[in-house]
Amino acid sequence: MILFFRKDKTVYAVHQQTGINRNDVPKLEWLFGDARQMSESNIAGFFVGPRREMITPWSTNAVEITQNMGIEGIVRIEEFTEVAGNDALYDHMLQRLYTNLNQDLFTIVKQPDPIIEIEDIADYNKKEGLALSPEEIEYLNEVSIKLGRKLTDSEVFGFSQVNSEHCRHKIFNGTFVIDGEEKPETLFQMIKKTSNAHHGRIVSAYSDNVAFIEGPVAEQFAPATQDKPDYFETRDIETVISLKAETHNFPTTVEPFNGAATGSGGEIRDRMAGGKGSMPIAGTAVYMTSYPRTANDRMWETENEPRPWLYQTPEEILIKASNGASDFGNKFGQPLICGSVLTFEHTENNKQYGYDKVIMQAGGIGYGRRSDSLKGHPQPGDNVIVMGGDNYRIGMGGGAVSSVATGEYHSGIELNAIQRSNPEMQKRVYNAIRAMAESAENPIVSVHDHGAGGHLNSLSELVEEQGGSIDLGKLPVGDPTLSFKEIVGNESQERMGLVLKAADAETLQRVAERERAPFYNVGKITGDMNFSFVHSKSGKAPINMPLEYFFGKPPRTVMADSTTESRFQQPEYDKSNLLQYIEHVLQLEAVACKEWLTNKVDRSVTGRIAHQQTAGPLQLPLNNLGVVALDFQGVKGIATSIGHAPVSGLIDPVAGSVLSVTEAITNVVWATIEQ
């Protein structure tokens, strides 16, 4: 039964199974901000709300609040907003438009799709947008012959995700032929040359979710034991510093808020999954787009015609993406301490340059124990654990779709590949992993985060050395319409995969229960070098093949290109327009004030920031006149600074008039040019 509560234009739908106690109704009305229970079971009108197939993170938290209030029987709470008509604007990725709200609001009639045996892998690759090369398709046909059966949809889909450019860096590990000459080194070999020649303090690089460098000896303050109440104690630990940066370009291009949020969240998970578990501290973010065209009078933006954008404009991307990354950091509890933004377009030689696919880069630093900086080696009988939220139809095929040009596949495939963020869930999982990492003896053997490819990538990497079997029936399913392929390949709800000994898994489970972090013991390390997903109740196995086939050994990617020489006009300047040039430069997003980025995020969340960025007055040494002379090699300008007040302008020492900041910078530029 569904109960409806209303306040203004918001309707709260409460799905309960056992019947609500009449005494609980006032509690719910209070919880919903003095909303009132509606007597109707069918509410007429147009409403925008979440998809019925996916329980939102907001709902998960709301239901837990009711449980803590002693209200029993509630399984889902969602909020719906009344709109004027069926032409209302809303986020089609996360929401849908409802005509009337009734008792069938959360009813799902679709049955899960069956396992499909693939007759034509090339055709399936094209229809599903798997980005498989002709060589990989031929390789899979050979695997099918060796196994003596047709491959399933899950196996072909799984191979495409595990072996995508996004996950395996086939271009960076490929062979380049330039002007007919095969280059002796791959891009990755060139990148690694620096660390090979100058190893420095590197502990681990290019082999894990993060890189580690040697850190200082630090004092750890943590409970003596983690799975029960205990005293805190201090212990000196030898540390490593984690460093990580990754791009989330395609998701941010298509759906900026969740794209950047899950980019930031995924980067945090990578630092959580370093070695046998490590701790994130602070994050960074970078955004690069074409010109946003936020005003009509910017000459440099009118030089190029704006292209018709498939999903979001550069202006929408800059605003929504920075909102998403900031939102995840705040809710997870990691400060976003620095970053950059760059906009660029240029047309010359019949070519238009710009960021067609936005660049969104998430980065960060953290720490761990030196003794836990390298992953352990799973042994037969070890348990495979999944922690985090339920499986939904989220992020299907993200690894493959991210590996090609945006717009190459139809919008249904591309939109279906975007993740949605749940930072509160990730925080719970992190708390449990941190408890293990701060134990006297960390019981974690290995840990990987669930990113592109979902369970397919994470769990295959966990069992890669020995082989393993995963019980599909033990994976949590929030959407009962999911097929086996969708269960193993979705990227939803911030999850981590771990390997532990059986006894240690029980310890982690007790900690997870304390942290309210969902915990699922889903499989075993087998030692047979086979990788399988088996549904224990039905006996069906959508994936069952030797690991060597799953990871694949298709021919190395070969890229041939030729050198082209481009000549560009030299910039021309009119000295009389220098002031205008500087005014234009100061308006560029890369140069202009960044308060729209820095002031919407809690830059000291968790309270572990020694000095707040951008805070405090500009403090400059004063001469005996109470002013600061900006006198480097003849530049005429004096910045007024009364006491420790911020600099308010510049004084022309001859005329005595106050200059604008732009005029003052012009003086500096002219002096530099003249020199």
TORFIVEX-255291 format. One record per residue (C-alpha): residue in three letters; y, z, x. Coordinates in steps of 0.02 Angstrom, whole numbers, padded with zeros to 5 digits. Example, Ala and Ser with C-alpha at 12.3 -4.5 7.8 and 13.67 -1.06 7.14 Angstrom:
<sites>
  aa      y      z      x
 ALA -00225  00390  00615
 SER -00053  00357  00684
</sites>
This chain:
<sites>
  aa      y      z      x
 MET  00000  00000  00000
 ILE  00178 -00037  00058
 LEU  00324  00077  00017
 PHE  00501  00009  00029
 PHE  00655  00106  00082
 ARG  00830  00031  00078
 LYS  00997  00065  00159
 ASP  01133 -00064  00132
 LYS  01058 -00234  00181
 THR  00912 -00160  00279
 VAL  00742 -00135  00198
 TYR  00608 -00031  00287
 ALA  00429 -00078  00242
 VAL  00305  00064  00269
 HIS  00122  00011  00270
 GLN  00010  00159  00236
 GLN -00177  00173  00206
 THR -00212  00346  00137
 GLY -00063  00371  00023
 ILE  00099  00459  00064
 ASN  00118  00643  00021
 ARG  00265  00663 -00098
 ASN  00336  00795  00020
 ASP  00343  00664  00159
 VAL  00458  00546  00065
 PRO  00617  00647  00103
 LYS  00565  00650  00287
 LEU  00553  00460  00290
 GLU  00720  00442  00199
 TRP  00800  00552  00332
 LEU  00713  00456  00471
 PHE  00783  00292  00406
 GLY  00962  00356  00410
 ASP  00970  00420  00230
 ALA  00889  00265  00157
 ARG  00820  00284 -00019
 GLN  00644  00244 -00077
 MET  00640  00096 -00194
 SER  00538  00104 -00352
 GLU  00503 -00083 -00353
 SER  00349 -00154 -00268
 ASN  00422 -00329 -00268
 ILE  00599 -00348 -00199
 ALA  00687 -00511 -00240
 GLY  00798 -00601 -00115
 PHE  00796 -00682  00056
 PHE  00753 -00572  00205
 VAL  00734 -00599  00392
 GLY  00604 -00493  00481
 PRO  00461 -00496  00607
 ARG  00310 -00608  00591
 ARG  00172 -00528  00491
 GLU  00045 -00569  00628
 MET  00130 -00465  00763
 ILE  00168 -00280  00755
 THR  00333 -00257  00846
 PRO  00360 -00132  00987
 TRP  00490 -00052  00873
 SER  00354 -00023  00744
 THR  00236  00056  00871
 ASN  00369  00181  00921
 ALA  00421  00214  00740
 VAL  00242  00251  00686
 GLU  00221  00372  00831
 ILE  00379  00462  00777
 THR  00307  00486  00602
 GLN  00146  00553  00677
 ASN  00245  00678  00779
 MET  00333  00729  00618
 GLY  00164  00768  00539
 ILE  00162  00617  00423
 GLU -00013  00544  00413
 GLY -00084  00377  00359
 ILE  00055  00258  00415
 VAL -00007  00108  00515
 ARG  00150  00000  00523
 ILE  00338  00009  00492
 GLU  00450 -00144  00502
 GLU  00632 -00175  00459
 PHE  00697 -00326  00361
 THR  00877 -00383  00341
 GLU  00936 -00463  00179
 VAL  01026 -00631  00204
 ALA  01127 -00741  00088
 GLY  01006 -00887  00078
 ASN  00867 -00987  00157
 ASP  00987 -01067  00281
 ALA  01017 -00904  00376
 LEU  01014 -00905  00567
 TYR  00877 -00804  00652
 ASP  00766 -00802  00806
 HIS  00621 -00918  00762
 MET  00517 -00850  00905
 LEU  00515 -00671  00845
 GLN  00558 -00681  00660
 ARG  00531 -00777  00501
 LEU  00622 -00796  00335
 TYR  00541 -00712  00185
 THR  00574 -00755  00004
 ASN  00547 -00588 -00084
 LEU  00459 -00436 -00010
 ASN  00298 -00383 -00095
 GLN  00130 -00299 -00068
 ASP  00063 -00452  00025
 LEU  00198 -00435  00158
 PHE  00075 -00395  00298
 THR -00078 -00484  00226
 ILE -00156 -00611  00345
 VAL -00280 -00736  00275
 LYS -00313 -00845  00428
 GLN -00482 -00829  00512
 PRO -00499 -00837  00703
 ASP -00537 -01011  00770
 PRO -00716 -01031  00835
 ILE -00766 -01068  01014
 ILE -00745 -01254  01046
 GLU -00851 -01356  01166
 ILE -00737 -01482  01250
 GLU -00799 -01661  01239
 ASP -00651 -01745  01326
 ILE -00564 -01631  01452
 ALA -00426 -01759  01488
 ASP -00382 -01772  01304
 TYR -00388 -01583  01282
 ASN -00275 -01561  01433
 LYS -00145 -01677  01356
 LYS -00150 -01598  01182
 GLU -00140 -01419  01244
 GLY -00013 -01446  01383
 LEU -00125 -01375  01521
 ALA -00041 -01473  01663
 LEU -00208 -01516  01745
 SER -00202 -01656  01874
 PRO -00323 -01803  01866
 GLU -00415 -01728  02016
 GLU -00434 -01561  01927
 ILE -00498 -01646  01769
 GLU -00629 -01737  01872
 TYR -00674 -01573  01957
 LEU -00702 -01489  01788
 ASN -00811 -01634  01732
 GLU -00917 -01606  01887
 VAL -00928 -01419  01848
 SER -00989 -01461  01673
 ILE -01128 -01569  01748
 LYS -01179 -01432  01871
 LEU -01187 -01302  01731
 GLY -01285 -01422  01620
 ARG -01172 -01393  01470
 LYS -01001 -01432  01401
 LEU -00860 -01315  01452
 THR -00783 -01207  01317
 ASP -00600 -01210  01268
 SER -00579 -01039  01349
 GLU -00653 -01099  01514
 VAL -00543 -01254  01525
 PHE -00390 -01156  01469
 GLY -00432 -01015  01589
 PHE -00453 -01134  01736
 SER -00283 -01212  01699
 GLN -00196 -01043  01702
 VAL -00283 -00969  01854
 ASN -00257 -01130  01952
 SER -00082 -01172  01889
 GLU  00060 -01208  02008
 HIS  00139 -01047  01946
 CYS -00010 -00944  02006
 ARG -00086 -01043  02149
 HIS  00068 -01129  02225
 LYS -00022 -01295  02245
 ILE  00138 -01383  02298
 PHE  00180 -01251  02428
 ASN  00001 -01262  02493
 GLY -00009 -01450  02476
 THR  00006 -01593  02600
 PHE  00173 -01683  02615
 VAL  00182 -01865  02671
 ILE  00362 -01910  02712
 ASP  00405 -02089  02759
 GLY  00220 -02124  02783
 GLU  00197 -01978  02905
 GLU  00087 -01830  02856
 LYS  00174 -01668  02899
 PRO  00072 -01547  03006
 GLU  00122 -01393  02906
 THR  00126 -01344  02723
 LEU  00281 -01265  02648
 PHE  00191 -01097  02643
 GLN  00143 -01110  02826
 MET  00324 -01143  02869
 ILE  00380 -00993  02767
 LYS  00253 -00880  02853
 LYS  00304 -00934  03028
 THR  00445 -00807  03033
 SER  00334 -00657  02996
 ASN  00197 -00723  03111
 ALA  00318 -00742  03257
 HIS  00416 -00583  03221
 HIS  00299 -00464  03134
 GLY  00418 -00318  03149
 ARG  00384 -00178  03025
 ILE  00280 -00282  02905
 VAL  00129 -00193  02834
 SER  00078 -00322  02705
 ALA  00150 -00491  02657
 TYR  00092 -00646  02560
 SER -00070 -00561  02510
 ASP -00025 -00443  02368
 ASN  00089 -00427  02218
 VAL  00228 -00366  02334
 ALA  00268 -00356  02519
 PHE  00270 -00189  02610
 ILE  00364 -00139  02766
 GLU  00352  00025  02859
 GLY  00454  00164  02782
 PRO  00505  00339  02835
 VAL  00411  00501  02816
 ALA  00469  00571  02649
 GLU  00445  00731  02552
 GLN  00347  00704  02392
 PHE  00377  00824  02246
 ALA  00234  00809  02123
 PRO  00106  00914  02026
 ALA -00039  00981  02128
 THR -00158  00900  02002
 GLN -00113  00765  01878
 ASP -00237  00778  01734
 LYS -00192  00955  01680
 PRO -00038  01069  01683
 ASP -00008  01128  01861
 TYR  00123  01186  01984
 PHE  00230  01061  02076
 GLU  00215  01057  02264
 THR  00296  00967  02409
 ARG  00201  00861  02532
 ASP  00260  00751  02676
 ILE  00197  00573  02654
 GLU  00207  00421  02765
 THR  00287  00286  02658
 VAL  00302  00098  02644
 ILE  00448  00008  02563
 SER  00405 -00125  02436
 LEU  00506 -00287  02423
 LYS  00487 -00414  02285
 ALA  00577 -00563  02209
 GLU  00513 -00692  02086
 THR  00583 -00824  01971
 HIS  00567 -00830  01782
 ASN  00652 -00997  01758
 PHE  00558 -01084  01617
 PRO  00548 -00932  01500
 THR  00733 -00894  01525
 THR  00779 -01076  01492
 VAL  00685 -01076  01326
 GLU  00716 -00899  01263
 PRO  00842 -00812  01377
 PHE  00833 -00632  01315
 ASN  00645 -00610  01319
 GLY  00627 -00732  01463
 ALA  00740 -00630  01578
 ALA  00677 -00464  01508
 THR  00495 -00507  01546
 GLY  00550 -00579  01713
 SER  00625 -00411  01758
 GLY  00477 -00320  01681
 GLY  00349 -00429  01771
 GLU  00435 -00401  01937
 ILE  00429 -00213  01906
 ARG  00243 -00226  01866
 ASP  00215 -00317  02030
 ARG  00289 -00169  02122
 MET  00181 -00052  02018
 ALA  00028 -00156  02068
 GLY  00062 -00158  02256
 GLY -00088 -00095  02355
 LYS -00173  00042  02255
 GLY -00015  00079  02155
 SER  00166  00104  02206
 MET  00331  00158  02130
 PRO  00479  00045  02082
 ILE  00654  00112  02117
 ALA  00789 -00016  02084
 GLY  00807 -00197  02029
 THR  00916 -00349  02056
 ALA  00949 -00506  01952
 VAL  01013 -00681  01989
 TYR  01068 -00812  01861
 MET  01108 -00995  01898
 THR  01155 -01120  01763
 SER  01257 -01276  01733
 TYR  01438 -01247  01679
 PRO  01446 -01135  01524
 ARG  01605 -01217  01454
 THR  01674 -01057  01378
 ALA  01851 -01130  01371
 ASN  01925 -01302  01338
 ASP  02054 -01307  01477
 ARG  01943 -01298  01631
 MET  01969 -01462  01720
 TRP  01812 -01452  01827
 GLU  01703 -01432  01673
 THR  01771 -01589  01591
 GLU  01721 -01702  01736
 ASN  01543 -01710  01670
 GLU  01480 -01736  01494
 PRO  01373 -01587  01440
 ARG  01193 -01637  01419
 PRO  01105 -01607  01252
 TRP  01011 -01444  01285
 LEU  00835 -01427  01215
 TYR  00842 -01243  01172
 GLN  00991 -01143  01235
 THR  01161 -01187  01308
 PRO  01212 -01121  01480
 GLU  01335 -01002  01395
 GLU  01197 -00932  01283
 ILE  01081 -00917  01433
 LEU  01204 -00818  01539
 ILE  01242 -00696  01398
 LYS  01067 -00674  01326
 ALA  00975 -00675  01493
 SER  01084 -00541  01569
 ASN  01066 -00441  01408
 GLY  00876 -00455  01421
 ALA  00861 -00402  01603
 SER  00983 -00259  01574
 ASP  00891 -00203  01417
 PHE  00722 -00196  01505
 GLY  00790 -00098  01653
 ASN  00877  00028  01541
 LYS  00726  00056  01429
 PHE  00600  00063  01571
 GLY  00712  00176  01674
 GLN  00752  00067  01824
 PRO  00934  00039  01872
 LEU  00991 -00140  01899
 ILE  01100 -00114  02052
 CYS  01155 -00286  02110
 GLY  01140 -00472  02084
 SER  01234 -00635  02078
 VAL  01282 -00776  01961
 LEU  01316 -00959  02003
 THR  01366 -01107  01894
 PHE  01368 -01285  01959
 GLU  01378 -01468  01907
 HIS  01427 -01624  02000
 THR  01419 -01812  01969
 GLU  01424 -01939  02109
 ASN  01330 -02096  02161
 ASN  01269 -02117  01982
 LYS  01180 -01950  01991
 GLN  01216 -01791  01897
 TYR  01177 -01629  01986
 GLY  01158 -01461  01902
 TYR  01036 -01326  01848
 ASP  00937 -01421  01717
 LYS  00809 -01280  01715
 VAL  00901 -01117  01733
 ILE  00864 -01010  01886
 MET  00827 -00830  01841
 GLN  00769 -00724  01986
 ALA  00716 -00543  01968
 GLY  00697 -00436  02122
 GLY  00685 -00256  02174
 ILE  00634 -00122  02295
 GLY  00518  00026  02284
 TYR  00403  00134  02388
 GLY  00224  00191  02405
 ARG  00110  00287  02520
 ARG  00059  00201  02681
 SER -00121  00252  02649
 ASP -00118  00158  02482
 SER -00028  00001  02541
 LEU -00187 -00106  02548
 LYS -00306 -00133  02403
 GLY -00482 -00064  02411
 HIS -00644 -00160  02389
 PRO -00730 -00149  02218
 GLN -00917 -00111  02217
 PRO -01051 -00149  02087
 GLY -01044 -00022  01947
 ASP -00857  00012  01961
 ASN -00763  00013  01797
 VAL -00634 -00117  01746
 ILE -00490 -00037  01651
 VAL -00350 -00114  01548
 MET -00196 -00012  01505
 GLY -00056 -00063  01387
 GLY -00029 -00136  01215
 ASP -00128 -00242  01095
 ASN -00165 -00427  01108
 TYR -00054 -00544  01007
 ARG -00023 -00731  01006
 ILE  00110 -00714  01141
 GLY  00136 -00810  01303
 MET -00009 -00930  01281
 GLY -00016 -01052  01426
 GLY  00138 -00987  01514
 GLY  00068 -01017  01687
 ALA  00036 -01202  01654
 VAL  00194 -01239  01554
 SER  00304 -01153  01685
 SER  00234 -01273  01814
 VAL  00309 -01431  01739
 ALA  00481 -01493  01687
 THR  00554 -01410  01533
 GLY  00534 -01525  01383
 GLU  00380 -01612  01451
 TYR  00277 -01539  01309
 HIS  00325 -01523  01126
 SER  00421 -01368  01073
 GLY  00271 -01285  00990
 ILE  00179 -01274  01156
 GLU  00333 -01220  01253
 LEU  00391 -01089  01127
 ASN  00214 -01019  01115
 ALA  00215 -00992  01304
 ILE  00358 -00865  01302
 GLN  00322 -00680  01321
 ARG  00405 -00539  01224
 SER  00452 -00378  01311
 ASN  00397 -00200  01275
 PRO  00475 -00092  01412
 GLU  00429  00073  01328
 MET  00245  00027  01335
 GLN  00260 -00023  01518
 LYS  00343  00143  01558
 ARG  00197  00239  01484
 VAL  00073  00140  01587
 TYR  00179  00164  01742
 ASN  00184  00352  01717
 ALA -00007  00356  01719
 ILE -00020  00246  01875
 ARG  00114  00348  01963
 ALA  00012  00505  01927
 MET -00136  00428  02020
 ALA -00026  00367  02163
 GLU  00049  00541  02186
 SER -00121  00628  02186
 ALA -00188  00703  02346
 GLU -00322  00567  02342
 ASN -00275  00412  02244
 PRO -00432  00359  02147
 ILE -00374  00181  02111
 VAL -00480  00050  02201
 SER -00374 -00100  02151
 VAL -00237 -00140  02026
 HIS -00158 -00302  01962
 ASP -00028 -00331  01829
 HIS -00051 -00444  01678
 GLY  00072 -00587  01696
 ALA  00045 -00773  01672
 GLY -00129 -00804  01604
 GLY -00150 -00626  01538
 HIS -00325 -00554  01558
 LEU -00384 -00717  01636
 ASN -00280 -00697  01793
 SER -00274 -00509  01809
 LEU -00458 -00471  01779
 SER -00522 -00621  01878
 GLU -00422 -00560  02029
 LEU -00494 -00385  02008
 VAL -00675 -00447  02010
 GLU -00648 -00590  02134
 GLU -00743 -00508  02278
 GLN -00899 -00459  02179
 GLY -00900 -00536  02006
 GLY -00883 -00445  01842
 SER -00916 -00445  01656
 ILE -00785 -00404  01524
 ASP -00830 -00347  01347
 LEU -00717 -00441  01226
 GLY -00755 -00313  01092
 LYS -00669 -00177  01194
 LEU -00504 -00269  01214
 PRO -00375 -00210  01087
 VAL -00330 -00342  00958
 GLY -00170 -00318  00858
 ASP -00180 -00486  00771
 PRO -00349 -00513  00685
 THR -00322 -00702  00680
 LEU -00338 -00722  00870
 SER -00476 -00834  00935
 PHE -00575 -00785  01090
 LYS -00467 -00905  01193
 GLU -00310 -00821  01129
 ILE -00378 -00647  01162
 VAL -00419 -00682  01345
 GLY -00265 -00788  01381
 ASN -00116 -00707  01295
 GLU  00020 -00620  01395
 SER  00077 -00489  01270
 GLN  00128 -00307  01279
 GLU  00152 -00257  01462
 ARG -00022 -00219  01531
 MET -00107 -00174  01693
 GLY -00285 -00201  01752
 LEU -00371 -00076  01868
 VAL -00537 -00044  01954
 LEU -00598  00137  01972
 LYS -00760  00231  01997
 ALA -00835  00294  01834
 ALA -00790  00477  01866
 ASP -00614  00432  01917
 ALA -00591  00327  01760
 GLU -00613  00486  01658
 THR -00473  00569  01756
 LEU -00355  00424  01726
 GLN -00401  00423  01542
 ARG -00347  00605  01524
 VAL -00181  00565  01608
 ALA -00159  00411  01497
 GLU -00185  00516  01341
 ARG -00050  00635  01399
 GLU  00070  00490  01430
 ARG  00021  00403  01266
 ALA -00028  00251  01369
 PRO -00166  00149  01283
 PHE -00323  00152  01391
 TYR -00473  00036  01375
 ASN -00632  00036  01481
 VAL -00675 -00147  01460
 GLY -00800 -00199  01592
 LYS -00899 -00179  01752
 ILE -00903 -00248  01928
 THR -01072 -00337  01932
 GLY -01099 -00396  02110
 ASP -01171 -00564  02052
 MET -01015 -00669  02091
 ASN -01009 -00723  01909
 PHE -00861 -00702  01791
 SER -00890 -00681  01606
 PHE -00808 -00627  01445
 VAL -00945 -00578  01323
 HIS -00925 -00514  01146
 SER -01055 -00376  01143
 LYS -01075 -00373  00952
 SER -01100 -00560  00926
 GLY -01168 -00603  01098
 LYS -01047 -00749  01111
 ALA -00976 -00787  01283
 PRO -00820 -00896  01284
 ILE -00816 -00885  01475
 ASN -00972 -00874  01583
 MET -00974 -00961  01751
 PRO -00985 -00928  01938
 LEU -00820 -00870  02013
 GLU -00820 -01014  02137
 TYR -00810 -01135  01990
 PHE -00678 -01035  01899
 PHE -00558 -01024  02044
 GLY -00599 -01201  02090
 LYS -00592 -01306  02247
 PRO -00513 -01467  02187
 PRO -00437 -01586  02315
 ARG -00277 -01524  02396
 THR -00118 -01584  02313
 VAL -00039 -01728  02409
 MET  00144 -01771  02385
 ALA  00218 -01931  02456
 ASP  00405 -01958  02470
 SER  00531 -02054  02571
 THR  00696 -02005  02650
 THR  00852 -02055  02557
 GLU  01025 -02043  02631
 SER  01164 -01988  02515
 ARG  01347 -02003  02560
 PHE  01475 -01899  02469
 GLN  01663 -01917  02466
 GLN  01763 -01793  02567
 PRO  01866 -01675  02460
 GLU  02051 -01717  02447
 TYR  02187 -01585  02427
 ASP  02366 -01592  02370
 LYS  02460 -01452  02458
 SER  02578 -01434  02311
 ASN  02430 -01391  02197
 LEU  02357 -01253  02306
 LEU  02405 -01116  02183
 GLN  02317 -01210  02043
 TYR  02162 -01235  02151
 ILE  02151 -01049  02184
 GLU  02174 -01007  02000
 HIS  02028 -01123  01961
 VAL  01918 -01047  02096
 LEU  01954 -00872  02030
 GLN  01891 -00926  01859
 LEU  01722 -00987  01921
 GLU  01582 -00872  01862
 ALA  01525 -00849  02042
 VAL  01698 -00784  02093
 ALA  01774 -00709  01936
 CYS  01762 -00528  01878
 LYS  01582 -00477  01844
 GLU  01618 -00335  01722
 TRP  01532 -00432  01583
 LEU  01374 -00411  01687
 THR  01396 -00242  01770
 ASN  01470 -00142  01627
 LYS  01334 -00172  01499
 VAL  01194 -00095  01601
 ASP  01164  00086  01651
 ARG  01175  00067  01839
 SER  01117  00246  01869
 VAL  00978  00265  01741
 THR  00856  00400  01800
 GLY  01000  00483  01893
 ARG  00934  00439  02066
 ILE  01083  00336  02119
 ALA  01177  00414  02264
 HIS  01338  00317  02231
 GLN  01384  00225  02072
 GLN  01425  00042  02105
 THR  01601 -00021  02068
 ALA  01658  00156  02028
 GLY  01806  00247  02106
 PRO  01978  00190  02162
 LEU  02011  00073  02307
 GLN  02051  00189  02452
 LEU  02152  00113  02594
 PRO  02234  00194  02746
 LEU  02423  00209  02721
 ASN  02563  00187  02846
 ASN  02717  00299  02849
 LEU  02796  00198  02707
 GLY  02651  00232  02591
 VAL  02593  00051  02593
 VAL  02451 -00047  02670
 ALA  02502 -00195  02777
 LEU  02390 -00349  02760
 ASP  02450 -00418  02926
 PHE  02317 -00520  03012
 GLN  02395 -00651  03125
 GLY  02555 -00675  03029
 VAL  02499 -00663  02846
 LYS  02651 -00603  02748
 GLY  02598 -00481  02614
 ILE  02599 -00295  02587
 ALA  02484 -00211  02460
 THR  02563 -00067  02370
 SER  02455  00086  02360
 ILE  02531  00246  02297
 GLY  02419  00387  02355
 HIS  02242  00334  02312
 ALA  02285  00229  02159
 PRO  02207  00057  02144
 VAL  02301 -00087  02224
 SER  02418 -00154  02089
 GLY  02496 -00305  02173
 LEU  02573 -00374  02331
 ILE  02755 -00363  02387
 ASP  02844 -00503  02475
 PRO  02922 -00411  02624
 VAL  03072 -00530  02628
 ALA  03118 -00550  02446
 GLY  03049 -00382  02393
 SER  02971 -00457  02236
 VAL  02797 -00412  02173
 LEU  02674 -00556  02190
 SER  02526 -00590  02077
 VAL  02354 -00574  02154
 THR  02335 -00764  02145
 GLU  02500 -00791  02236
 ALA  02451 -00665  02368
 ILE  02285 -00751  02397
 THR  02379 -00916  02409
 ASN  02483 -00843  02551
 VAL  02325 -00789  02640
 VAL  02245 -00961  02617
 TRP  02401 -01051  02678
 ALA  02414 -00941  02831
 THR  02232 -00977  02871
 ILE  02257 -01165  02848
 GLU  02412 -01165  02958
 GLN  02317 -01078  03096
</sites>
